[in-house]
Amino acid sequence: MERPTFSPFWHRIREMRPRLRPHVQISRQFYRGKRWHVAHDPTSNQFYRLSSVAYDFVLALDGSRTVEAAWQQSLSKFGDQAPTQNEVLELLSQLYNSNLLAMEAAPETAQLLTRGKERTKKRLQQQAVGLMYFRLKLFNPDHILTFLEPLFRPVLNRWGLLAWALFVSYALIQVLSTDLSRFLDGIDSVIAPGNWGWLIVVFVLLKGWHELGHGLICKRFGGQVPEFGAMLLVLLPAPYVDASACWAFPSKWQRMAVGAGGMLFELFVAAIAALIWLQAADGSLTKQVCYYIMLTAGISTVLFNANPLMRFDGYFILSDLIEVPNLMQRSNKMLLHLFQKHIYRLKNVRPPASLPGEQAILITYGILGFFYRIFIFLVITLYVLGMWFIVGVLLAVWTFAMWFFLPLGKFIHWLATNSQLAEHRTRAIATSLGMLALAAVLLGLIPAPDWRRARGVVDSQNRTGVFFGTDGFVQAVHVRPGDTVTAGQPLVTLSSPELDGARRAVTARLAQARLQRAESFARDDAGGAAVAQRQMDAFDQQLADLDRRQQRLVVTAPHDGVVVGPDPSLLMGALVRQGQPATLLVDPTKPRIAAVVSQPDAAWLFQLPPDQLIVQMRLVSDPATIITGHGLRPIPGGQRTLPHPALGFAGGGEIEPEAQDTSGMQAKTDQFNVFIDLPPELLASGSLPVGQRVYLRFTLPSKSILEQVIDRVHKTLQGRVNL
């Protein structure tokens, strides 16, 4: 790429004699096999990374040598690798803005170097843009960390990391193998408004411990921690520390250790809480608080801290691991460079990276980060709208303006004033308007397929519930879900000591009544014999009833079919009552598809005639085969009873069940049940086992992407927002 050697502003700085400030510290680092130098000002905690050539140029600026002389010296030493005048001007500007360079400059030169931007103004602007991550500095915690670091030093090493890994793994295995279902079932009740007080307290304390981990490990490797403050993390108060001193550490593993320190400390506490939670009594405050710690540490660590697409711990760890510093900033600059070069066809624009491998990383990360920011904006906004509508609206409007309207304003300003566009501004404006028109046509005018997706299960038109005919204990289970049975085949066998005892007692009373009748006949007592006979008849009836109840101890199949659940073996040894469901039996010769559609997204089921709805299905076991459904029959009116237990959480589905439901058939929210007939040729083949999961795609009449987005957002808000 051609690099213009000369700058029209060179005359303003060529006679200046700048130098690095005396207190600036220099540390050496290696990125992708190349040597770099990091300049650090401890007083302002500002950093700047210099290449070897740039560092040599800055060293030549000793306060007595002019910028012109230093540049000529760099040209003689490095030739084409030496910085150009424009690059020297940019380098001096960035060092000056980072408070790393001392110079005596005329007002117009100072204005040139600062480019009209002050650090305080820029920081306030960043706070406004990132309202969901607002920060407020409180005090300097360095003296506290200096006191605590020797106490933690024995475990802040490789052996401590190994012990941490073993302990956390042990706690995780205990939860997964012992009580995972109870842990998952409690999530919904924990986030109820009544528990927010405890959740906020646990969150703040846990994040304080998290930040202590960053600070202690930074101190362990010789860094300073000059700032402790509070921030609003998606409207939740959270502490933070400034451990950016690790950016000057020569080892990337030390920098990664500081980045991971908070998560290491937090997960250690979560592991302790998990072991206490497993042993604590149900309903106790100890068990409740430990559950809050586990949930908070797990969600915040996985979704936020460990996520490299957000500028938290995972981002800095990834940046050091792949040795691409300033990953997010340079990714955005890389995408901007591609637009300037290929869309606006600007000449002599420098990419933020010259290595092909690094450019690919920046482009990939920039695209992923862009779409993830949109995703997280929608998720957070919808969540806050569902909790506090007015606050959510204000937050959405402000964030949308800062993330979209502000960049749009900057783009318009760049389009109108950028000197590189001076000769081609009309073409650039026309290109911009053309892209806007193209986007409007693609998004708002051109029809696109409107697909709605759901999950279903192969069900039977003939479904029979099998129930226990009497009280008893489950002694033997003869079938499991998926087994084929014939009419009269035993499914479950019960035992009833109470029934056995009652039969023995009635049998004994019957024998006694017979003796009384025989004695009455011997005494020629007709009245006594009649009374004894009536007693015998009553006892015979009781025995017949007890025999019928004993026969019902064996639960049999009412007809031929397939057992589809629930699994009766889960009741092994349990006491069951008469009328309690044992399992479900279906006729596999008459299958159909049963599916559910959420209430906010079900309007199209009833607004469109059935002949305009095309349903395509793929079996989970055979996703390559597409099946076209017929006879779509939605059931009017939302209901909470699912058409099949496999659609709920208990059956491996996606529908959240009612908290007190034990059958797996009751959803937490209203759903619309949909039944779909299968093609006759598929029915004749008999290749669809009942209980098989199915992915469904409904094809609606085509409409523009913008219409589809508006419709989906409207339906989502309709289901979440509490006005």
RARA-V68949 format. One record per residue. N is the residue number from 0. RES is the residue in one letter. SS is DSSP state (@ for helix, = for strand, . for the rest). Layout:
n & res & ss
N & RES & SS
N & RES & SS
This chain:
n & res & ss
0 & M & .
1 & E & .
2 & R & .
3 & P & .
4 & T & .
5 & F & .
6 & S & .
7 & P & .
8 & F & .
9 & W & @
10 & H & @
11 & R & @
12 & I & .
13 & R & .
14 & E & .
15 & M & .
16 & R & .
17 & P & .
18 & R & =
19 & L & =
20 & R & .
21 & P & .
22 & H & .
23 & V & =
24 & Q & =
25 & I & =
26 & S & =
27 & R & =
28 & Q & =
29 & F & =
30 & Y & =
31 & R & .
32 & G & .
33 & K & =
34 & R & =
35 & W & =
36 & H & =
37 & V & =
38 & A & =
39 & H & =
40 & D & =
41 & P & .
42 & T & .
43 & S & .
44 & N & .
45 & Q & =
46 & F & =
47 & Y & =
48 & R & =
49 & L & =
50 & S & =
51 & S & @
52 & V & @
53 & A & @
54 & Y & @
55 & D & @
56 & F & @
57 & V & @
58 & L & @
59 & A & @
60 & L & .
61 & D & =
62 & G & .
63 & S & .
64 & R & .
65 & T & .
66 & V & @
67 & E & @
68 & A & @
69 & A & @
70 & W & @
71 & Q & @
72 & Q & @
73 & S & @
74 & L & @
75 & S & @
76 & K & @
77 & F & @
78 & G & @
79 & D & @
80 & Q & @
81 & A & .
82 & P & .
83 & T & .
84 & Q & @
85 & N & @
86 & E & @
87 & V & @
88 & L & @
89 & E & @
90 & L & @
91 & L & @
92 & S & @
93 & Q & @
94 & L & @
95 & Y & @
96 & N & @
97 & S & .
98 & N & .
99 & L & .
100 & L & =
101 & A & =
102 & M & .
103 & E & .
104 & A & .
105 & A & .
106 & P & @
107 & E & @
108 & T & @
109 & A & @
110 & Q & @
111 & L & @
112 & L & @
113 & T & @
114 & R & .
115 & G & .
116 & K & .
117 & E & .
118 & R & @
119 & T & @
120 & K & @
121 & K & @
122 & R & @
123 & L & @
124 & Q & @
125 & Q & @
126 & Q & @
127 & A & @
128 & V & @
129 & G & .
130 & L & .
131 & M & .
132 & Y & =
133 & F & =
134 & R & =
135 & L & =
136 & K & =
137 & L & =
138 & F & =
139 & N & .
140 & P & .
141 & D & @
142 & H & @
143 & I & @
144 & L & @
145 & T & @
146 & F & @
147 & L & @
148 & E & @
149 & P & @
150 & L & @
151 & F & @
152 & R & @
153 & P & @
154 & V & @
155 & L & .
156 & N & .
157 & R & @
158 & W & @
159 & G & @
160 & L & @
161 & L & @
162 & A & @
163 & W & @
164 & A & @
165 & L & @
166 & F & @
167 & V & @
168 & S & @
169 & Y & @
170 & A & @
171 & L & @
172 & I & @
173 & Q & @
174 & V & @
175 & L & @
176 & S & @
177 & T & @
178 & D & .
179 & L & @
180 & S & @
181 & R & @
182 & F & @
183 & L & @
184 & D & @
185 & G & .
186 & I & @
187 & D & @
188 & S & @
189 & V & @
190 & I & .
191 & A & .
192 & P & @
193 & G & @
194 & N & @
195 & W & @
196 & G & @
197 & W & @
198 & L & @
199 & I & @
200 & V & @
201 & V & @
202 & F & @
203 & V & @
204 & L & @
205 & L & @
206 & K & @
207 & G & @
208 & W & @
209 & H & @
210 & E & @
211 & L & @
212 & G & @
213 & H & @
214 & G & @
215 & L & @
216 & I & @
217 & C & @
218 & K & @
219 & R & @
220 & F & .
221 & G & .
222 & G & .
223 & Q & .
224 & V & .
225 & P & .
226 & E & .
227 & F & =
228 & G & =
229 & A & =
230 & M & =
231 & L & =
232 & L & =
233 & V & .
234 & L & .
235 & L & =
236 & P & =
237 & A & =
238 & P & =
239 & Y & =
240 & V & =
241 & D & .
242 & A & .
243 & S & @
244 & A & @
245 & C & @
246 & W & @
247 & A & @
248 & F & .
249 & P & .
250 & S & .
251 & K & @
252 & W & @
253 & Q & @
254 & R & @
255 & M & @
256 & A & @
257 & V & @
258 & G & @
259 & A & @
260 & G & @
261 & G & @
262 & M & @
263 & L & @
264 & F & @
265 & E & @
266 & L & @
267 & F & @
268 & V & @
269 & A & @
270 & A & @
271 & I & @
272 & A & @
273 & A & @
274 & L & @
275 & I & @
276 & W & @
277 & L & @
278 & Q & @
279 & A & .
280 & A & .
281 & D & .
282 & G & .
283 & S & .
284 & L & @
285 & T & @
286 & K & @
287 & Q & @
288 & V & @
289 & C & @
290 & Y & @
291 & Y & @
292 & I & @
293 & M & @
294 & L & @
295 & T & @
296 & A & @
297 & G & @
298 & I & @
299 & S & @
300 & T & @
301 & V & @
302 & L & @
303 & F & @
304 & N & @
305 & A & .
306 & N & .
307 & P & .
308 & L & .
309 & M & .
310 & R & .
311 & F & .
312 & D & @
313 & G & @
314 & Y & @
315 & F & @
316 & I & @
317 & L & @
318 & S & @
319 & D & @
320 & L & @
321 & I & .
322 & E & .
323 & V & .
324 & P & .
325 & N & .
326 & L & @
327 & M & @
328 & Q & @
329 & R & @
330 & S & @
331 & N & @
332 & K & @
333 & M & @
334 & L & @
335 & L & @
336 & H & @
337 & L & @
338 & F & @
339 & Q & @
340 & K & @
341 & H & @
342 & I & @
343 & Y & .
344 & R & .
345 & L & .
346 & K & .
347 & N & .
348 & V & .
349 & R & .
350 & P & .
351 & P & .
352 & A & .
353 & S & .
354 & L & .
355 & P & @
356 & G & @
357 & E & @
358 & Q & @
359 & A & @
360 & I & @
361 & L & @
362 & I & @
363 & T & @
364 & Y & @
365 & G & @
366 & I & @
367 & L & @
368 & G & @
369 & F & @
370 & F & @
371 & Y & @
372 & R & @
373 & I & @
374 & F & @
375 & I & @
376 & F & @
377 & L & @
378 & V & @
379 & I & @
380 & T & @
381 & L & @
382 & Y & @
383 & V & @
384 & L & @
385 & G & @
386 & M & @
387 & W & .
388 & F & @
389 & I & @
390 & V & @
391 & G & @
392 & V & @
393 & L & @
394 & L & @
395 & A & @
396 & V & @
397 & W & @
398 & T & @
399 & F & @
400 & A & @
401 & M & @
402 & W & @
403 & F & @
404 & F & @
405 & L & @
406 & P & @
407 & L & @
408 & G & @
409 & K & @
410 & F & @
411 & I & @
412 & H & @
413 & W & @
414 & L & @
415 & A & @
416 & T & @
417 & N & .
418 & S & @
419 & Q & @
420 & L & @
421 & A & .
422 & E & .
423 & H & .
424 & R & @
425 & T & @
426 & R & @
427 & A & @
428 & I & @
429 & A & @
430 & T & @
431 & S & @
432 & L & @
433 & G & @
434 & M & @
435 & L & @
436 & A & @
437 & L & @
438 & A & @
439 & A & @
440 & V & @
441 & L & @
442 & L & @
443 & G & @
444 & L & .
445 & I & .
446 & P & .
447 & A & =
448 & P & =
449 & D & =
450 & W & =
451 & R & =
452 & R & =
453 & A & =
454 & R & =
455 & G & =
456 & V & =
457 & V & =
458 & D & =
459 & S & =
460 & Q & .
461 & N & .
462 & R & =
463 & T & =
464 & G & =
465 & V & =
466 & F & =
467 & F & .
468 & G & .
469 & T & .
470 & D & .
471 & G & =
472 & F & =
473 & V & =
474 & Q & =
475 & A & =
476 & V & =
477 & H & .
478 & V & .
479 & R & .
480 & P & .
481 & G & .
482 & D & .
483 & T & =
484 & V & =
485 & T & .
486 & A & .
487 & G & .
488 & Q & .
489 & P & =
490 & L & =
491 & V & =
492 & T & =
493 & L & =
494 & S & =
495 & S & .
496 & P & @
497 & E & @
498 & L & @
499 & D & @
500 & G & @
501 & A & @
502 & R & @
503 & R & @
504 & A & @
505 & V & @
506 & T & @
507 & A & @
508 & R & @
509 & L & @
510 & A & @
511 & Q & @
512 & A & @
513 & R & @
514 & L & @
515 & Q & @
516 & R & @
517 & A & @
518 & E & @
519 & S & @
520 & F & @
521 & A & @
522 & R & .
523 & D & .
524 & D & .
525 & A & @
526 & G & @
527 & G & @
528 & A & @
529 & A & @
530 & V & @
531 & A & @
532 & Q & @
533 & R & @
534 & Q & @
535 & M & @
536 & D & @
537 & A & @
538 & F & @
539 & D & @
540 & Q & @
541 & Q & @
542 & L & @
543 & A & @
544 & D & @
545 & L & @
546 & D & @
547 & R & @
548 & R & @
549 & Q & @
550 & Q & @
551 & R & .
552 & L & .
553 & V & =
554 & V & =
555 & T & =
556 & A & .
557 & P & .
558 & H & .
559 & D & .
560 & G & =
561 & V & =
562 & V & =
563 & V & .
564 & G & .
565 & P & .
566 & D & .
567 & P & @
568 & S & @
569 & L & @
570 & L & @
571 & M & .
572 & G & .
573 & A & .
574 & L & =
575 & V & =
576 & R & .
577 & Q & .
578 & G & .
579 & Q & .
580 & P & =
581 & A & =
582 & T & =
583 & L & =
584 & L & =
585 & V & =
586 & D & .
587 & P & .
588 & T & .
589 & K & .
590 & P & =
591 & R & =
592 & I & =
593 & A & =
594 & A & =
595 & V & =
596 & V & =
597 & S & =
598 & Q & @
599 & P & @
600 & D & @
601 & A & .
602 & A & @
603 & W & @
604 & L & @
605 & F & @
606 & Q & @
607 & L & .
608 & P & .
609 & P & @
610 & D & @
611 & Q & @
612 & L & .
613 & I & =
614 & V & =
615 & Q & =
616 & M & =
617 & R & =
618 & L & =
619 & V & .
620 & S & .
621 & D & =
622 & P & =
623 & A & =
624 & T & =
625 & I & =
626 & I & =
627 & T & =
628 & G & .
629 & H & =
630 & G & =
631 & L & =
632 & R & =
633 & P & =
634 & I & .
635 & P & .
636 & G & .
637 & G & .
638 & Q & =
639 & R & =
640 & T & =
641 & L & .
642 & P & .
643 & H & .
644 & P & @
645 & A & @
646 & L & @
647 & G & =
648 & F & @
649 & A & @
650 & G & @
651 & G & .
652 & G & .
653 & E & .
654 & I & =
655 & E & .
656 & P & =
657 & E & .
658 & A & .
659 & Q & .
660 & D & .
661 & T & .
662 & S & .
663 & G & .
664 & M & .
665 & Q & =
666 & A & =
667 & K & =
668 & T & =
669 & D & =
670 & Q & =
671 & F & =
672 & N & =
673 & V & =
674 & F & =
675 & I & =
676 & D & =
677 & L & .
678 & P & .
679 & P & @
680 & E & @
681 & L & @
682 & L & @
683 & A & @
684 & S & @
685 & G & .
686 & S & .
687 & L & .
688 & P & .
689 & V & .
690 & G & .
691 & Q & .
692 & R & =
693 & V & =
694 & Y & =
695 & L & =
696 & R & =
697 & F & =
698 & T & =
699 & L & =
700 & P & =
701 & S & =
702 & K & =
703 & S & .
704 & I & @
705 & L & @
706 & E & @
707 & Q & @
708 & V & @
709 & I & @
710 & D & @
711 & R & @
712 & V & @
713 & H & @
714 & K & @
715 & T & @
716 & L & @
717 & Q & @
718 & G & @
719 & R & @
720 & V & .
721 & N & .
722 & L & .
